[in-house]
Amino acid sequence: MAQTAPNGDTQEGTTSEIVVTAMKRNEAASDIAGSVSAVTERDLQRLNAQSLSDYVTRVPGVVFNDYQPGVSEVVIRGVASTTYHEANQATTGYYINQIPLVEPGFPLVIPDIDSFDVKQVEVLRGPQGTLFGSSSLGGAINYVVNEADPSAIDAGAEGILSSTRHSGEASYAAKAMVNVPIVQDKLGVRVVALQRYDAGYLNNVGTGQKGSNDLRVRGLRGSIVFTPTETTKISALGMYQEYDLDDQTYVQFGADPKTYDRNTNVPEYQDTEIQLYSLRLDQELGFANFTAVGSHTIKKADLAFDDSIFGGNDPRTDTPQLSRSVGKSTTDYGELRLASSGEGPFTWLIGGNYTKLRSDSTDAAFVEGIGEYIDSNPDLFDGQPASVLAPDDLIRRTVASSRVRELAAFGELSYTFADVVTLTVGGRVFEYKSRPRLQFLPNAELIPPFDYQPGARKESGFVPKVSVTYKPSDRFMVYGLYSEGFRIGGINTYAVATGVPLDFASDSTQNYEVGTRFELVPGAMSFDIAAFHIKWNDIQSRLFTPVDFNAYTVNGGGAKIDGVELSLTFRPTNNLSYTTNLTYNDARLSSLLPDSFAPGGGYAAGTQLPGASDWIIANQLEYELRSSPLRPRISVAHRYLSKAPVAFGAALEKGDYSIVDLNASIRIAEKIEAGLFAKNLFDTYGILNAPFSFAGSVTRPRTVGASLRFGLR
C-alpha cells in the first residue's frame, strides 16, 4: 500500500504526488506494488518532530520500541522477538539516501536521524530482502535528507523550547542550515548543524538525581553537489550525530504501577555516536541511468549498568559491581546499479553491492578495589595477580569480534500489458562470509576462560520478489505481492552462562500481500487498504538467563502474522483535513519456541509475539485558514496502541493507552512561522518496552512548548 502523506498539498491546496526513492529509482508512491508511506518535511515540521517517536508511530503497522536513545528499534508488522533490543541484527533496515545505516551483525547504534532539513522519511512495510539484503525482515526506513542546491542561496533555522512534567528544567533545540552555490548551477554546498537537550523526567532515588535521564544530541551534516554537465551529478554526504544520555531511561516497577522512579547506586550512562561519509555518481546514459555509491560508516557505543541493584555490593570490597560495554564498528559499502530510463512498457533495474564489517566490543564487570583485594589474598586466586585476573578492576571481560563480507547481485524486471497490468519479477543472489570470535578472558571469578573461533562461515541464497498490479486509471489500483526478508546468524556474547548456545543461525520471512488504492471522491477522499500474511521461519529470539539476566539468542519455532492496514484521507473543504490509519495485526508463534529456562521448556504455539499489539490506530484532524496571510493552523493527533506482552513469558504488558497531541502555528512574517504544541496532552502513562516484568521504559509525560522556524525559500 503506497500512501501519499497526510496534508501533502501544494501552495494552492491541491494534493501533490509523493515520489519515493527507497526502491532505488524515483517512483510515484501511487504506482508501487507494496506498502509504502512517506512522511514529508512539511509533516515533520507541523508535528514539531525531533525523532522517530514523534512521527513513525503514525504510520500504519508500525510500533516504536522506545528504549534507550541511539538503540531504540522500529518494529513493522509485529516482526520482533522483544520490545527491548534485538541481540543480533534488527528486524528493520535503516538507510539514509539509500545508504545503509545498519551493519550485517549486532548494531552498536541504531541511528535516529534528527528530522531537521530532512526532505521525507520513507517507511517500507513488509520484507525488503531483494533490494536491501539482510536486516529487513519486517521492512525498512529510508531517510531522504536534502542535498546541496547549486542554483540558489538558501538558509533555515529552527528553535524549540519546551517543558516536561516531572522535569526539573527546560528542554531546548537549536538547529540551522545554510546552502551556498560555489559555482552557479554547477557546484553547491549545504551544511546543517544542530544541538538538542531533552530534560530528564525520571527520579533516581538512589543517586538523588531528579530528572536523571537528561539527553544531549549533537549533529553535523554536510552535502556537496557537483553537476559538471546536465547528465552528470556527483554528490558527497557526510554526517556526524551523537547521543549522550546521563542515566538510563527505564523505571523499576513496584507497588505503584505508574512510577517515574528508578533506583541505582551510580548513574547508568550511555553514549553513542555515528559518522558516515559517502560519495555518489549519477550518470544519464540515454538508454539507462547509472549510479555508483560508496560509503564508510563508523559507530561507537559506551554504556554502563549498575549490577548491585540486583545482588548488592561485592562482599569482597563492599563496593557496587558495574557492567560496562564498549564497542566500535566500521562498515564499508559499495553499490553499482543501472536502471532503465523512459516510460516504456518494459523497465528494468540491475545492480550489485559489497559490504565489509569490522566490529569489536568488550563487555566487562567492574568492582572498585578488587585488584588490591586479589593481590592481598593470593591464596584465594591460585596465586594469579590482579594484572591477569582483573586489570583496571575489571573482574570479568568478554571480547566479541566479527568480520563479515557480503557480495550480492539484485535486479527487477517489469512489463506493462495494455497500459493497465504490470508484472514485476525480481531477485537477489547473495553470499555472506563471516569470521566471528568470542573470548572469555581470565577473571576474578576463576571461571575457565575460552577462545571460541569457529572459523570462516559461508552462507548464500536467493531472495525472490514477484508483484502484479492492475491500474485502469489514476483513481484506482490493485496489486498482489510476494516478498522475502532474512537475517544472518551470529554468536552469543554472554555464552558463559550454563546451557546457552555459543551461536545461532539465520532466520527469514515470507510475505504474501494484496492491496488496493482508490479515490472515492477525487481530490477529497482516498483509501489505501492492504492485507498480508507473513511466515517467520527459524526465529532468532532474544531470551534471558535467570538470576543474572544475561541476554542470548536462540533459533526455534516459527510465527505467522496476519494483518490488515487501512488508511483514509478525507478533505471535505480546502481548509479542513482528516486522516486515519487503522491496523489489525495477529502475530503469534506457529510452533514451540524452546527456552530451557522457562517452565515447560519453552513457549507454545499461539503465544503472542512481544510488542505485537492487535490494534494500532492513528487519527489526525487539521484546520488551516489558507485564505489568511497569517495561515493560522491547529491540529489534533490521536494514537492508540492495544496491549501486548513485553517479552516471552513476561506477565507485564505494554500498550493499552491513547496519546493525544496538539499543534498550532501562525505565520508572523513571510519567512517566519511560530508554533505552540502539547505532546501527550492528557499526561497518559504507558509502558513502551521492558525486557522483564520489573523494569522498562514509559511514555514521556506531558510536554508543552513553543517553536520558531525560519526558511529563506
N, C-alpha and C positions, 0 to 999 in steps of 0.2 A: 504494500500500500504506500504509494508516494503521497506526500502531503504538502500542500502549499501552506507555509507558515501562517498562523493567525495574524490578521491585520497587515499582511504583506501587500500594501497598496502603493500606488504611485501618488504623486502630488495631487492629482485630480481626484483620487479616491477610488479608482478602478483597481481590480485585482491584478497583480503582476505575477508572471510565471517565475517560479523558483528554478534556477539552474543548479544542478548538483554535480560536483566534481569527483565525489568519492569513488565512482565506478571507473576511474582512470580515464575518463573523457567527459566533456561537458554535455550533459543531457538534461532535458526538461524533466522535472520531477514527475510530471503527469504521464510521461512516456515509459517510466521504469517499471519493469515487472518485478515488483518486490516492495517491501515496506520501508519507505524512506521518509524521514521528517527533517526539515531544515528550520532551525531557529535562527532568524536573521539578526543582523546588527541592530536594526530598529527594535525588534522584540527584546533583545538583551538590554538595550538602553531603557525601554519602557518598564522593564521589570526591575531596574536598578540592580541587575545581576552582577555578581562578583565572581562566583564559582559555580561548579556543576549543580550544587544543591539548590541554587536559585532558579534553575530552569529545566534541568534534564528530566525531573520527575513529572513535568507537564506533558512529556512525550508518551504516547500510548505504549504500554507493555514494558515500561522502564521503572526500575526501583533503584535507589541510590543507597548503598551501604555506607553511610556517612560515618566512617570510623575515624582514624587519625588523619589530619591534613597531609596530603602527599602520598597516602597509600589507601585512600578510600576507593571503592570499586563500584562501577555502574553494572547492574545486572539487567539483562534483557531477556524477557520471556521466561523468567524463572530459572535460567540455566546457571545454577550456583550450588555449591555444597556447603556454604557457610554464609552468615551475614557479617562475618569478621573480615578476614583477609585470606584469600586462597594461598596455600603453601607452595604452589607452583605457579605456572602462568595463569593470568587472569582469564576469565571466560569471555571477556570483551576486549577487542583490539582498540588501540588508541593511536591516532595519526594526526599530524599537522601538515596541511597542504599535501596529503597523501604520503608523507614521510613517517615511517614507524616511530612511535614513542614507546613501544613495548619491545622487549627482547625475548628471544626463544629460551626462556627459563624464568626463574623467580624474579619478579620485578622489584628492585630495590625502591623504586619510585614509580608511582602511577600519576603522571602529570595532570594536574587540574589547572589548565591554562586560564589565566585571568582573562575575562571576557572583554576587556577594553581594546578597541581597534580590531576586533575580530569580525570579519565580514559575515560569517554564518557558521553554525555548528550543525553538521550533518550526522544524523543518527540512522544507521542501517540496522534494521531489526531482522533477525534470522541469521543463520550461519553464513559466513563470508569467506570460507576457506579457498575458493577458486582464485579470487583476485588478491586476497590478503594473506593467505597462508595460515600459520598456527595462531592460537590465541584469539580466535573469533568464533568460538562455539555458539555463542548466543547472538552476536552481532558486532558492530564496530562503530566507533565515533571518530569523525574527521573534523578537526578544527581548520577552518579556512581563514587565515589571517590576511589582512590587507597588505599588498605588496607596494613597493615604491612606484610612484607615478611620475614619469619623466616629463609630463605635459604641463604641469602647473604646481605652484606652491600650495601647500595645504598644511593645516595645523589643527589640533584639537586638544581639549583638556577636560578633565572631569574631577570634581571634588565631592566627597561624600562625608558627612558627619552624622553619627548615629549613637543611640544609647540602648543597651540591652538590659532587661530586668535581671537583677542579681549581680550585675557587673558593677565594679567599683569605679570605673572610669569610662570615658567615651571611646568609641571606635572611629577610625577615620581612614580615608583613602585619598591619595593624590596621584593623578596619572596625567601624562602629557604625550603628545605625538607631534612630530614635525616632518613634513615631506618637502624635499627641495630638489628641483631639476638642476643637475650639474651641467648637462648639455641638453638644450631644449629638444624634447621629443626623442632623445637618444639615451640619456643616462640620468637616472634619478636615485635618490637616497631617502629612506624613511627610517626614523628612529622612534621607538616607543620606550618610555621609562615609567615605572610605577612603584609605589610603596603603599602597603596596606597594613593597618593594625586592627585586628579583631580582638576587642577586650574579652577576657575570660569571664565565664558566668558560673563556674563551679567553685565550691568551697572545699579546700583541702584542710580538714580539721587536724591532720597530723602535723603538717608543716605550719599551720596557722595562716595560710595564704588565702585570702578571699579573691575570687576571680583568678584562680591559679592557672587556668589554661589559656593564657594570652598567646596570640598568634601574630607573627610578623611575616609578611610576604613582600619580597622584593623581586623586581623583574626588569629585564632589559631585552629589547628585541630590535633587531636591525634588518633592513632589506635593501638590497641594491638590484636595480633592474637596468640592463643594457640592451638596447634594440638597435644593433648596427644597420639592419635592413628591415624592411616591412615583413619579412618572412622569418626573421631570426630573433629570438629572445633568450638572453642569458640572465638568470636571476640567482642571487645568493641570499640565504636566510640564516640568521644567527639568533640564538635565544639563550637567555640565562634566567632561571627562576628558582628561588629558594623559599623554603618554609621553615621557620624557626618557632617551635612550639615549646613553651616554658614547662608545661605539665600535661600529661595525657588527658584525653577528653572523656574517659569512662568514669561512671559513678559506681558505687558499691550499694546494691540494693539490700535493704534491711527490713525492719518492721514497717518503715514508711515506704510504700511502693513508689512514691513520687518524690524522689530526693535529688538534690543537686550537690550532694556531698560525696567526697572521696577521702580516703584516709591512708596516707603513706608517710613514711619517716623522712623521705627526701623527695624533692620534685623529680618526676619521671619525664625528662626532656626528650624531644625528638627533633632532629634537624635533618632536612632532606634538600637536595638540590639537583637540578638537571641543566646540562649545557648541550646545545645542539648547533651544529654547523653543517650547512648543506649548500650544494651548487646544482643548478638545473639548466639544461639546454632544451629549448623548444624550437624545432625547425620544421617549417612547412615545405613539403616536397612536391606539392601539386596533387599527386595521387593519394598521399598519406601525410600524416603528421608524426614526426619523430620526436621522442622525448628521452632524455638521459638524465638520471638523478643520482647523486651521491651524497651520503650524509655520514657524520661522525657524532655519536651521542655519548655523553659521559653522565653517569648518575652516581650520587654519593648519599649515604644514609648513616646516621649516628643516633642511637636511641638507648634509653635506659629504663629498666623496670625495677621496682623495689620488691624483692622476693621475701623480705622479712615480714610483710603483711600477712603471709600465709604461715610461715614457720617460725616467726620470731627471730631474734638476734642469733648469730652464730655463737654456740656455747663456748667455743674456744677463745673468742676475743670479745664477746658481748657487744658486737657491732653488727649493723644490718648487712645482709647479703644482697647485693645488687646484680641484676643481669644487664649486660651491655652487648649491643650488637653494632658492629661497624662494617660497612661494605662499600665496594666500588665496582661498577661495571662499565665497560666500554663496548659499544656496538657500532660496527661499520656496515653500511648498507649501500648497495648499488643496484640500479634498475635501468634496463633499456626496454623501450616498447615502441611499437609502430601501430598507429590507428588510422583506419581509412578516413578519407575526407569526403565531403559531399553528402548528399541525402538520397543516394540511390537505393534501390531495394536491397542490395547486398552491402552489408557493413561488417567490419572485422577489427579485431584487436589481438595482437600477439606481443609477447614480451618475456623477459626473464629477469630474475633478480638473484642477488648474492647477499648473504648475511653472515657476519662473523661476530661472535660474542666472546668476551673475556670477562668473567665475573669472579670476584673473590670476596668472601665475607668471613668475619670472625665473631662467633658467639661465645661470650665468656661470663663467668660468675666472679664477682669482686667482693672480697671481705677485707676491710681495712685492718691492718695489723697482723694478717695471717702469716706473712713472710717471717716476721720476727718470732712468732709462735713456733713455726716449723723449725727454725734454726735453734731455738731454745729447747726443743724437745725432739732431738734427732731419733730417739728410740721409737717414737710413735710413727715415724715416717720412713722406716727402713734405712735410716742414715742418709737419705737423699736431701739435698739442700733446697732451700726455697727458690733459688735461681732456676731450678729444674721443675719443681712441683707447682710453684706459684709466683712466677715473675710478675713484678708490679702488683702483687697481692691478688692476682687472678687465680682462683682456686681450680677452675675448670676452663678449658679452651677447646672449642670445636671450630675447625677451619674447613669451610666448604669452598670448592673452586669448580668452575665449569668453563669448558671450552666447547663452543658449538659453531658449526658451519652449516649453512643451508644453501643449496642450489635448487632453483626452481624455474620451470617454464610454464607459462599460462597463456590462455587465449580464449576469445569468444567470437563466434560467427553468428550473424543474424541475417535472415532473409524475410522480406515482407511480400506476402502474396496479395494481389489485388488491392493494395494500399490499405488493407484493414487487418490482416492477420500476420503477425510476426513470430517466427520461430527462432529461438536463440539457443545455441549449444555452446558449452564452454568446459574447460577443464584445466587442472593444474597437475603437473608432474613434479614431484619434489623428492629430495634426498637430504636427510639430516645426518651429520656425523658429529657425535658428541664424545667428550672425554671428561667425565666427572671424577672428582676426588673428594673424599671425606676423611679428615684426620681428627682423631680424638687424642689430644696430647697428654703427656704425663701430668698428673693432677694431685691436688692435696687430699682428695678422697681415696687415692690409691686404687682407683678403678683402672683395670688394664687398658692401656692405650691401644689404638689400632690405626692403621692407614689403609683405607679401603680405596683401591684403584681398580675398578673392573675393566679398565682398558677402553679402547675405542668402540663405540657403538654406532651402528648404522640403521637408519630407518627410512624407508622410501614408500611411496604410494601415489595414488591418483585420486584427485578430488573433482568429481563431475558437477555440472550445473546445467539444467535444462529449463527453459520457460517458453510459454506460448501466450501471446496477447492478442486480443480482439478489440480493435478500436475503430468503430464505424464512424465516429465523429469526435470532435474536440470535447464534447459533453459527456462521453461515455467510454469506459474502458473496462475490460475484464481480463484477468490473467490467471495462469496456473504456473507454479514454480516448484522445482526440486533443487535443493542446495545442501551442501555439507560443510562441516567445520571440524577442526581437530586441534589437539594439543600434544606436544611431545612429552615424554616421560622425564623423570629426574631422580634425585636422591633425597633422603630424609636427613636433614641436618641434625635432628635430635635422636638419631638411631641408636644412641647409647642405651635408651630405655629398653627394658626386657620385653620381648615379644613384638617389637616394632621392626618392620622390614627395612632393609637398607635402601631399597629403591622402589620405584613404581613405574608402570608402563603408560603409554599414551591412551587418550580417550577421544571419542568422536561423537558428532551429532549428525542426524539426517533430518531434513526439514521438508515437509510436504505442505504446500500453501496454495490457497486460491483467494482471489480478491477482486474487488471492483471499485471503481471510482466514477461518480457521476454527479452532474449538476441537475438538481431537481428544478431550481429556478435560476436561470442564467445570471451570473454575477451576484446572486443573493443567497443561494442555499446550495451547498455541496456536501457530499458524503464520501468517505473512504471507509471501506469495510474489508477486513482480511480474516480468514480462518486458517489455522495452522495445526499441524501435528508434528511434534519433534520426538525422535527417538535418540536417547543419550546412552551410548554404549561404553562399558568399562569405566564407569565414573571414577575420576580422581577425587576422592572425598577427603576433606580435612577433618581429622579426628584429634582427640587429645588423650594423653595418658592420665590415669588417676593420680591424685595427691600432688604431683609437681606440675601437671597441666602442660606438658610439652606437646607441641603440635607435630603431627606427622600425616602423611598421605598414603592411602591405600586405594588400589583398584578393586572394584567389586560391583556386581549387580548392574542394573540399568534403570532408566527412568523414561516415562512417557509424559509429554507435556502437550495438552490440548488447549487451544485458546481461540478467542475471537477479539479483534480490535476494531473499534468503531470511532471514527472522527466525524464531527459535524461542524461546519462553518455556516453561520447564518448572519446575514447583514440586511435587516429589514429596512434600514434607511442609510443614507450616506454617513450619518454621524454615529450610528449605533451598530455594534457587532457583538456576536456571541459565539463562542467556540466551546465544544465539549469533546473530551476524549474518554472513552469507556473501554476498559479491558477486563475480560474474564479469562483467567488462567488456571488450569487444573494441572499442577506439576507434582507428580508422585513417583516413588520408586516402583519399578515394574518387577523387581526381583530382590532377594535378600542382599542387603549391603553388610558385609561381615565387619564386626568390631569385637575383637577378643576381650575387650574390657567392659563391654556392655552386657547387661542381663540378656540371656538368650542367645548370646553370640553375635548380635547384630540388629539390624533394623529391617522389618518385614516389608514385603511388597504392599503398596498402598500408603506408605509413610509419606507425608507431605515434605517436599524439599524445603530446606531452610530459607526463610525470607520470601518464599514464593506465595505472595498474597493472592487469594482467589479473585479479588476485585480491586481495581485501581481506577479512580475517577478524577478527572481534572476539568474544571469549568472556568471560563473567564468571560466576564461581561464588561464591555468598554464603551464609554461615550466620549466623543470628541467633537467639539463645536468647530468644524472646519471653516465655516464662513467668517469666523472672528480672526483678526490678525494676531490675537493672543493665543489662539489654538488651545483653549483650556481642555484638559483631558482628565478623566478619572476612570479607574478600572478596579474591579473586584475579582480576585482569583481564589478559587477553592480547590483543594486537593483532598482526596480520601484514599486511605490505604487500609484494606481489611487485615485481620490478624493472620499471623503465620509464625511457626516455631523459629527460634533464633538459631538453633543448631539441632543436629540429630540427637535424639534422646533428651533434649532440654525441655523442662516444663515451662520456662519463660517464653513469652510470645512478643513479637514486635507488631506494630501496626494497630489497627482498630482505632484510628483517630482521624480527625479532619483538621486541616490548616487553612486559614483564610488570610490573604494578603490584600492590602490596599496600596494603590499607586496613583499619584496625581501629579500633573505638571502644567506649566504655563510658559509661554514664550515672553520673556521680559525685554527682549531685543531680537533683531532679525537673526542673529547667530547664537543667541544665548537662551538656554532653557533651564528653568528652575523647577525642582520637584520636591514632593513630600512622599513619604512611604511609611507603611507599618507592616512589618513581616510578623507572621504568627500573631495576628491581631488579638485573638482571644486567649493568648498565652497557653496554648494547648501543650500538655506534657505527653510525649510519645517516645517509645523505645525504638531506636534506629537500628541497633545491632547489638549482639552480645555473643561472645564465644562460649559463655557458661550462663547458668541461671542466676549468678550472684553479682555479675558486673557487666556493664555495657554502656553504650553512648545513647544520649537522649536528645530530643529536639532543642534547638536554641530557643530560649524564652523570647517573649515579645520584644521586638526591636523596632524603634521608631527613629526616623532620621530625615535628613534633607540632602538634596543633591543639586549641584550646579554644573551644567555641561555647556561647553563652547565648541563650535565647529565652524571652521572658516569656509568650508564648501558644503 
